[in-house]
Amino acid sequence: MDFDVDDAATLMTLLDEKRPRRVTQSLLSGWDMLQADVPTRERIESAAAVLVGTGLATVDADWGMQLTAEGARIRRAVPGRLGMRQVPGILGAQLRERGVSRADFVLPSSLYDAAFTAYMDVAARRRERAYRRHWWETWKPRRQK
């Protein structure tokens, strides 16, 4: 259950109450930035189930997720001077104190697979650009005598 709470705190860090956030390359990128880990479909599904079951987030039919007013209140209570990587830990502690329950739903694998593929494609292009930049900067033409 702690794993679910930690993942729910990470997801809560990435959501807001004004606009729904779908499971996209951007969501996976944000999660990777916070946890240095790309979540599986099951982890996102489980994290959303905890937030929805506890009344802190909603998920629409297209898997647009956003915080409820209560979820946003808890999220805003985290001090702004902290780094983003510290926020999930604080939210996780608050969720444990509050107690959590789970909703029951399934994240479609097609939605997750499309987001995962897009994220990995962007990462591969970034690595390729870094390699080319490194190669070009380290290559120096020999001077002719």
C-alpha positions as CSV (number, residue, x, y, z in Angstrom):
1,M,0.0,0.0,0.0
2,D,2.9,2.4,0.7
3,F,4.0,2.0,-3.0
4,D,0.5,3.1,-4.0
5,V,0.5,6.1,-1.7
6,D,4.0,7.2,-2.9
7,D,2.8,6.9,-6.5
8,A,-0.4,8.8,-5.7
9,A,1.7,11.6,-4.2
10,T,3.8,11.8,-7.3
11,L,0.7,11.9,-9.5
12,M,-0.9,14.5,-7.2
13,T,2.2,16.7,-7.6
14,L,1.7,16.7,-11.4
15,L,-2.0,17.5,-11.4
16,D,-3.9,20.7,-10.8
17,E,-7.6,21.6,-10.4
18,K,-8.0,23.9,-13.4
19,R,-7.5,21.6,-16.4
20,P,-7.5,17.9,-16.8
21,R,-4.2,16.2,-17.5
22,R,-4.3,13.1,-19.7
23,V,-1.8,10.2,-19.7
24,T,0.5,11.6,-22.3
25,Q,4.2,11.9,-23.0
26,S,4.2,15.0,-20.8
27,L,2.8,13.2,-17.8
28,L,5.4,10.5,-18.1
29,S,8.1,13.1,-18.5
30,G,7.0,14.9,-15.4
31,W,6.9,11.6,-13.4
32,D,10.4,10.7,-14.7
33,M,11.7,14.1,-13.7
34,L,10.3,13.7,-10.1
35,Q,11.2,10.1,-9.6
36,A,13.9,9.3,-12.2
37,D,11.6,6.4,-13.2
38,V,9.0,6.0,-16.0
39,P,5.9,4.5,-14.4
40,T,4.1,1.4,-15.7
41,R,0.5,1.5,-16.7
42,E,-0.4,-0.3,-13.5
43,R,1.4,2.3,-11.4
44,I,-0.5,5.2,-12.9
45,E,-3.8,3.3,-12.7
46,S,-3.1,2.5,-9.0
47,A,-2.1,6.0,-8.2
48,A,-5.2,7.5,-9.8
49,A,-7.4,4.9,-8.0
50,V,-6.0,6.1,-4.7
51,L,-6.5,9.8,-5.5
52,V,-10.1,9.2,-6.8
53,G,-11.0,6.8,-4.0
54,T,-9.9,9.3,-1.4
55,G,-11.8,12.1,-3.1
56,L,-8.7,14.1,-4.0
57,A,-8.9,13.8,-7.8
58,T,-11.4,13.0,-10.6
59,V,-10.8,11.0,-13.8
60,D,-13.1,11.6,-16.8
61,A,-14.0,9.1,-19.5
62,D,-11.0,10.1,-21.6
63,W,-8.7,9.7,-18.6
64,G,-8.3,13.4,-18.1
65,M,-7.3,13.7,-14.4
66,Q,-7.5,16.8,-12.2
67,L,-7.5,17.6,-8.5
68,T,-10.7,18.2,-6.6
69,A,-11.0,21.3,-4.5
70,E,-9.8,19.3,-1.5
71,G,-6.9,17.8,-3.4
72,A,-5.9,21.3,-4.6
73,R,-6.1,22.6,-1.1
74,I,-3.7,19.9,0.1
75,R,-1.4,20.4,-2.9
76,R,-1.3,24.2,-2.3
77,A,-0.5,23.7,1.4
78,V,3.0,22.4,0.5
79,P,5.5,25.3,0.9
80,G,6.4,26.9,-2.5
81,R,10.1,27.3,-1.6
82,L,10.7,23.5,-1.7
83,G,12.1,21.8,-4.8
84,M,9.7,19.8,-6.9
85,R,11.3,16.5,-6.0
86,Q,10.5,17.2,-2.3
87,V,6.8,17.7,-2.9
88,P,5.8,14.0,-3.4
89,G,7.4,13.1,-0.1
90,I,5.4,15.7,1.8
91,L,2.2,14.8,0.0
92,G,2.8,11.1,0.7
93,A,3.1,11.8,4.4
94,Q,-0.1,13.8,4.3
95,L,-1.9,11.0,2.5
96,R,-0.7,8.4,5.0
97,E,-2.0,10.5,7.9
98,R,-5.3,11.1,6.1
99,G,-5.8,7.4,5.2
100,V,-6.6,6.4,1.7
101,S,-9.1,4.2,-0.2
102,R,-9.1,3.0,-3.8
103,A,-11.6,3.5,-6.6
104,D,-11.9,0.7,-9.2
105,F,-11.1,1.4,-12.8
106,V,-8.7,0.4,-15.6
107,L,-6.3,2.6,-17.6
108,P,-6.6,1.5,-21.2
109,S,-3.3,0.0,-22.4
110,S,-3.7,1.8,-25.8
111,L,-3.7,5.2,-24.0
112,Y,-0.6,4.3,-21.9
113,D,1.2,2.6,-24.8
114,A,0.8,5.7,-27.0
115,A,2.2,8.0,-24.3
116,F,5.1,5.6,-23.5
117,T,6.1,5.3,-27.2
118,A,6.0,9.1,-27.6
119,Y,8.1,9.6,-24.5
120,M,10.7,7.1,-25.5
121,D,10.8,8.5,-29.1
122,V,11.6,12.0,-27.6
123,A,14.2,10.5,-25.3
124,A,15.9,8.7,-28.2
125,R,16.0,11.9,-30.3
126,R,17.5,13.8,-27.4
127,R,20.2,11.1,-26.9
128,E,21.0,11.2,-30.7
129,R,21.3,15.0,-30.6
130,A,23.6,14.9,-27.6
131,Y,25.7,12.2,-29.3
132,R,26.0,14.3,-32.5
133,R,26.8,17.5,-30.6
134,H,29.5,15.6,-28.6
135,W,31.0,14.0,-31.7
136,W,31.1,17.3,-33.5
137,E,32.6,19.3,-30.6
138,T,35.3,16.7,-30.0
139,W,36.3,16.2,-33.7
140,K,39.0,18.6,-34.8
141,P,40.4,18.7,-38.3
142,R,44.1,18.1,-38.6
143,R,46.2,21.0,-39.7
144,Q,47.9,20.6,-43.0
145,K,51.7,21.3,-43.1
